[in-house]
Amino acid sequence: MGSPTFPRTDATTLRRAPDRGSYDRAEAYAILDEAIVAHVGIAVDGQPIDIPMHFGRDEDRLYLHGGVASRLVRHLDGGARVCVTVTLLDGLVFARSARMHSANYRSVVVLGVATRLTDPAAVDRALACVVDHMAPGRSAEARGPNDADRRTTTVLEVPIETASMKRRVGGPVAEPDEAPAWTGELPLRVTAGAPVPTPDASSAGLPGSLSPWCRPGLAAGPS
Ligand SMILES: Cc1cc2nc3c(=O)[nH]c(=O)nc-3n(C[C@H](O)[C@H](O)[C@H](O)COP(=O)(O)OP(=O)(O)OC[C@H]3O[C@@H](n4cnc5c(N)ncnc54)[C@H](O)[C@@H]3O)c2cc1C
């Protein structure tokens, strides 16, 4: 594991509400481990593009995967810089004035350069990491990658070296305004619905990874 805090660079220095931010590696990893979707940002011919993707984290590395024909993965394989962002939306904040409405959140921004994995064992480990991020233990239940999977899939590793996290908690900031509007916070959480099997799903019933689906920060739901 790298140093407990990320080095502060010009690109990651928080300028607005810096008291809500941190460069603490453990705090950032807790958020990355809870988030299900990452927005992967690249610049193509001067046009910024953010693409939602699954990901996994193993210690100080993020893993992304995509089809070999994917514009995003081909671009990153060429050594382009990348920005990976995850956001956990914890609530909506209702203030007296329309302008001061806000959100409670925890988010992480990772900046870096991706490297394509070529060693088959490393590719298999990274793909397992991505699928286990969705449902811990799932990689042991699903068929592992075969030669065709490895030929048609590009797996990228992004080192987590330059990163920042930011969070907002609590209700609206106090305003002198005396408007009679309701003020407060509406908490939001991810919950799981009941799993829907395919007609040919194994008759052995729900696998361990789904009974119950248990990820960091998940609210209790139907199982
Ligand atoms: C929750 C989630 C997880 C995903 N996980 C993965 C993953 O792990 N690996 C993976 O390869 N793909 C994943 N996808 C699909 C991914 O978002 C892209 O659609 C796909 O990777 C194609 O990327 P590309 O760069 O080749 O897109 P292209 O088809 O080359 O993109 C061309 C344009 O299409 C539009 N576009 C592309 N994707 C989207 C989108 N998702 N929504 C709206 N507009 C879009 C954009 O304008 C983009 O500039 C995921 C999508 C979601 C929503």
The ligand as an SDF file (V2000), in Angstrom:
LIG
                    3D

 53 58  0  0  0  0  0  0  0  0999 V2000
  -23.2320    1.1560  -15.3050 C   0  0  0  0  0  0  0  0  0  0  0  0
  -22.4590    0.9250  -16.5830 C   0  0  0  0  0  0  0  0  0  0  0  0
  -21.3400    0.1200  -16.5780 C   0  0  0  0  0  0  0  0  0  0  0  0
  -20.6200   -0.0990  -17.7370 C   0  0  0  0  0  0  0  0  0  0  0  0
  -19.4830   -0.8500  -17.6800 N   0  0  0  0  0  0  0  0  0  0  0  0
  -18.7280   -0.9910  -18.7830 C   0  0  0  0  0  0  0  0  0  0  0  0
  -17.4720   -1.6640  -18.6890 C   0  0  0  0  0  0  0  0  0  0  0  0
  -17.0400   -2.1240  -17.6430 O   0  0  0  0  0  0  0  0  0  0  0  0
  -16.7650   -1.7830  -19.8350 N   0  0  0  0  0  0  0  0  0  0  0  0
  -17.2070   -1.2490  -21.0270 C   0  0  0  0  0  0  0  0  0  0  0  0
  -16.5030   -1.3800  -22.0290 O   0  0  0  0  0  0  0  0  0  0  0  0
  -18.3540   -0.5970  -21.1250 N   0  0  0  0  0  0  0  0  0  0  0  0
  -19.1380   -0.4430  -20.0250 C   0  0  0  0  0  0  0  0  0  0  0  0
  -20.3170    0.2310  -20.0980 N   0  0  0  0  0  0  0  0  0  0  0  0
  -20.7280    0.7660  -21.4190 C   0  0  0  0  0  0  0  0  0  0  0  0
  -19.9400    2.0760  -21.6520 C   0  0  0  0  0  0  0  0  0  0  0  0
  -20.5890    3.1360  -20.9710 O   0  0  0  0  0  0  0  0  0  0  0  0
  -19.7940    2.4400  -23.1420 C   0  0  0  0  0  0  0  0  0  0  0  0
  -21.0660    2.5460  -23.7540 O   0  0  0  0  0  0  0  0  0  0  0  0
  -18.9680    1.4330  -23.9160 C   0  0  0  0  0  0  0  0  0  0  0  0
  -17.7910    1.1010  -23.2040 O   0  0  0  0  0  0  0  0  0  0  0  0
  -18.5600    1.9430  -25.2770 C   0  0  0  0  0  0  0  0  0  0  0  0
  -17.5050    2.8670  -25.0890 O   0  0  0  0  0  0  0  0  0  0  0  0
  -16.8000    3.5140  -26.3460 P   0  0  0  0  0  0  0  0  0  0  0  0
  -15.7620    4.5020  -25.8750 O   0  0  0  0  0  0  0  0  0  0  0  0
  -16.3300    2.4700  -27.2820 O   0  0  0  0  0  0  0  0  0  0  0  0
  -18.0310    4.2760  -26.8930 O   0  0  0  0  0  0  0  0  0  0  0  0
  -18.3860    4.7800  -28.3230 P   0  0  0  0  0  0  0  0  0  0  0  0
  -19.5110    3.9650  -28.8310 O   0  0  0  0  0  0  0  0  0  0  0  0
  -17.1730    4.9580  -29.1950 O   0  0  0  0  0  0  0  0  0  0  0  0
  -18.8990    6.2280  -27.8910 O   0  0  0  0  0  0  0  0  0  0  0  0
  -19.3240    7.1510  -28.8530 C   0  0  0  0  0  0  0  0  0  0  0  0
  -20.2420    8.1100  -28.1670 C   0  0  0  0  0  0  0  0  0  0  0  0
  -21.4080    7.4070  -27.7470 O   0  0  0  0  0  0  0  0  0  0  0  0
  -21.9010    7.9860  -26.5770 C   0  0  0  0  0  0  0  0  0  0  0  0
  -21.9060    6.9630  -25.5050 N   0  0  0  0  0  0  0  0  0  0  0  0
  -21.0510    5.9190  -25.3180 C   0  0  0  0  0  0  0  0  0  0  0  0
  -21.3860    5.2410  -24.2050 N   0  0  0  0  0  0  0  0  0  0  0  0
  -22.4430    5.8780  -23.6710 C   0  0  0  0  0  0  0  0  0  0  0  0
  -23.2290    5.6660  -22.5370 C   0  0  0  0  0  0  0  0  0  0  0  0
  -22.9730    4.6600  -21.6660 N   0  0  0  0  0  0  0  0  0  0  0  0
  -24.2580    6.4970  -22.3140 N   0  0  0  0  0  0  0  0  0  0  0  0
  -24.5340    7.5270  -23.1410 C   0  0  0  0  0  0  0  0  0  0  0  0
  -23.8190    7.7760  -24.2520 N   0  0  0  0  0  0  0  0  0  0  0  0
  -22.7850    6.9700  -24.5160 C   0  0  0  0  0  0  0  0  0  0  0  0
  -20.9960    9.1470  -26.2240 C   0  0  0  0  0  0  0  0  0  0  0  0
  -21.4670   10.3210  -26.7940 O   0  0  0  0  0  0  0  0  0  0  0  0
  -19.7150    8.7530  -26.8910 C   0  0  0  0  0  0  0  0  0  0  0  0
  -18.8590    9.8420  -27.1480 O   0  0  0  0  0  0  0  0  0  0  0  0
  -21.0550    0.4850  -18.9540 C   0  0  0  0  0  0  0  0  0  0  0  0
  -22.1910    1.3060  -18.9610 C   0  0  0  0  0  0  0  0  0  0  0  0
  -22.8710    1.5450  -17.7860 C   0  0  0  0  0  0  0  0  0  0  0  0
  -24.0570    2.4840  -17.8110 C   0  0  0  0  0  0  0  0  0  0  0  0
  1  2  1  0
  2  3  1  0
  2 52  2  0
  3  4  2  0
  4  5  1  0
  4 50  1  0
  5  6  2  0
  6  7  1  0
  6 13  1  0
  7  8  2  0
  7  9  1  0
  9 10  1  0
 10 11  2  0
 10 12  1  0
 12 13  2  0
 13 14  1  0
 14 15  1  0
 14 50  1  0
 15 16  1  0
 16 17  1  0
 16 18  1  0
 18 19  1  0
 18 20  1  0
 20 21  1  0
 20 22  1  0
 22 23  1  0
 23 24  1  0
 24 25  2  0
 24 26  1  0
 24 27  1  0
 27 28  1  0
 28 29  2  0
 28 30  1  0
 28 31  1  0
 31 32  1  0
 32 33  1  0
 33 34  1  0
 33 48  1  0
 34 35  1  0
 35 36  1  0
 35 46  1  0
 36 37  1  0
 36 45  1  0
 37 38  2  0
 38 39  1  0
 39 40  1  0
 39 45  2  0
 40 41  1  0
 40 42  2  0
 42 43  1  0
 43 44  2  0
 44 45  1  0
 46 47  1  0
 46 48  1  0
 48 49  1  0
 50 51  2  0
 51 52  1  0
 52 53  1  0
M  END
$$$$
